[in-house]
Amino acid sequence: MIPTSVLEKEQTIAQPGFNRWLIPPAALAIHLCIGQVYGFSVFNLPMTKLIGISQSAPTDWNLPTLGWIFSSAIAFLGISAAFFGKWVEKEGPRKAMFVAALCFSGGFFISALGVYLHQIVLVYLGYGVLGGIGLGIGYISPVSTLIKWFPDRPGMATGMAIMGFGGGAIIGSPLAVALMNHFKSSTSVGVWQTFVVMGAIYLCLMMCGVFLVRVAPPDWQPAGYTPSVQPKKLVTTANVNADNAIKTQQFWLLWVVLCTNVTAGIGVLSQASPMIQEMFKVSASVGAGFVVLLSLFNLVGRFFWSFLSDYIGRKRTYMIFFGLGMILYALIPTTGKIGNIILFYGGFCIILTMYGGGFATIPAYLRDLFGTVQVGAIHGRLLTAWSVAGVLGPVLVNYIRELQINHGIPKAEAYTLTMYIMVGVLLVGFIANLLVREVHRKYSIGQERLL
């Protein structure tokens, strides 16, 4: 048993001489595990054959039924991040990471039972609800801590952790496939056994982050770092709590900024493989390779753009996301018409760096506007934009494509209207980002009486 006192925030305050560069690996230990959610689709086809084994039986689950596992996990990610944000700030990163580890791994164990008993409700409750809560708490738990350890490079620090979430599927997907191949037999496709093993592996790895993380001492500053006497534009020296933050125009402008950026990117991710197959008549293996390539650029973009934002500012970084994104989305249909697959690859790879970069840069943007005291809680509430975008993006791409095809549009051209709609979505984000200004000091902690 782990003494509960070890999890208390006071027990995690770093001693003099602690190396702050141990904090990003602690965060990565969490994010690389929970990022597995992006690779959950590798279980979908095997789970349609749990009864039939070699092919689907009448009593097997179908893909639409299984699709709700991922959707519910992402929904509860946003809900739990918003609901538990203030609790994470109060209790500290170690307790939050510990709870996240129990919830995320527990989701695998309950889902394993659901698969073994062939009860889909248990899988929804396991991976979808309990696992989704672990996703949300785990996602936000290191953010505030990283920002306080790296006041000189907040974008780089959060980028290092959040890029792990983007790369989780690169590790989790082949691991899941290898385990299912190991456990499959004439009577089992190996899914429930794989869930058990992955739950145990992720529990152990996440516990490494739990006991490695430390909280920066009050008023700690890195050696040689001197806060600027003249603050940069849009970078506050005050602090705003989470309850006041949602009363500001800036919070909701950033909500729109994140929602539009994610809507455009996740819409592409949801249909990347069929899109390239239908536009360029390539094989399914090429489509799968395209998905892997996009995942790699998603990962790289999370670090590159957040690192760059420390030098050019968060607002300019998002201006690039939206401005360049509109140009690239508008040109995608042309690459299909002229049959230039290289330009198609290049355009979407750049788009996916900006999709990932948006996730990694937003915590530092929030820190600039609202300070550091409750930035984790504010970030949690902002992630409800991700929940909305997670539904909106795929719906726009999927349903508009079907509508186009039903009206006689060839499949190769069915994405043209969608790409132009995404330009409009990004234009909304561009305008919202353009309107972002400094937060009025009346919202700062200690000034609440003025509200």
Secondary structure, 3 states (H helix, E strand, C coil): CCCHHHHCHHHHECCCCCCHHHHHHHHHHHHHHHHHHHHHHHHHHHHCCCCCCCCCCCCCCCHHHHHHHHHHHHHHHHHHHHHHHHHHHHHCHHHHHHHHHHHHHHHHHHHHHHHHHCCHHHHHHHHHHHHHHHHHHHHHCCHHHHHHHCCCCHHHHHHHHHHHHHHHHHHHHHHHHHHHHHHCECCECCHHHHHHHHHHHHHHHHHHHHHHCCECCCCCCCCCCCCCCCCCCCCCCCCCCHHHHCCCHHHHHHHHHHHHHHHHHHHHHHHHHHHHHHHHCCCHHHHHHHHHHHHHHHHHHHHHHHHHHHHHCHHHHHHHHHHHHHHHHHHHHHHHHCCCHHHHHHHHHHHHHHHHHHHHHHHHHHHHHHCCCCHHHHHHHHCHHHHHHHHHHHHHHHHHHHHHHHCCCCHHHCCHHHHHHHHHHHHHHHHHHHCCCCCCHHHCCCCHHHC
